[in-house]
Amino acid sequence: MRAALISAVLIGVVLGRHLLKLEELRDAPPQQIAELLRPCLRSLTGADGRSTP
């Protein structure tokens, strides 16, 4: 489930940035996008220090 959610988030960002050319994603530097996604992805992978079932 976690892998599917991570894939869905990343595919959504890629589609929004490159295919749909959403202005906010298109113009944002990759580092800014990574910084914004980092907490979400850490939470999904369990890298935030919390145990996940």
C-alpha positions in Angstrom: 0.0 0.0 0.0 2.8 2.4 0.9 4.7 1.8 -2.3 1.5 2.3 -4.3 0.9 5.7 -2.5 4.4 6.8 -3.1 4.2 5.9 -6.8 0.9 7.7 -7.1 2.3 10.9 -5.5 5.4 10.9 -7.7 3.5 10.1 -10.9 1.1 12.9 -10.1 3.9 15.4 -9.7 5.6 14.2 -12.9 2.4 14.4 -14.9 1.5 17.8 -13.4 4.9 19.2 -14.1 5.7 17.8 -17.6 2.5 16.6 -19.2 -0.1 19.1 -17.9 2.5 21.8 -17.4 0.8 23.1 -14.3 2.2 26.6 -13.8 3.2 26.2 -10.2 4.9 22.9 -10.8 6.4 23.8 -14.1 8.1 26.9 -12.8 9.2 25.5 -9.5 12.8 24.4 -9.1 13.1 20.7 -8.6 14.8 21.3 -5.2 11.7 23.2 -3.9 9.4 20.3 -5.0 11.6 17.8 -3.3 11.7 19.8 -0.1 7.9 20.1 -0.1 7.4 16.3 -0.8 10.1 15.1 1.7 7.8 15.1 4.8 5.1 13.2 3.0 7.4 10.6 1.5 9.3 10.1 4.8 6.0 9.5 6.5 4.9 7.0 3.9 8.3 5.1 4.1 8.5 5.1 7.8 11.7 7.2 7.7 10.1 9.7 10.0 10.9 7.5 13.0 7.4 6.5 13.7 6.6 2.8 13.5 4.1 1.8 10.9 1.9 -1.3 10.9 
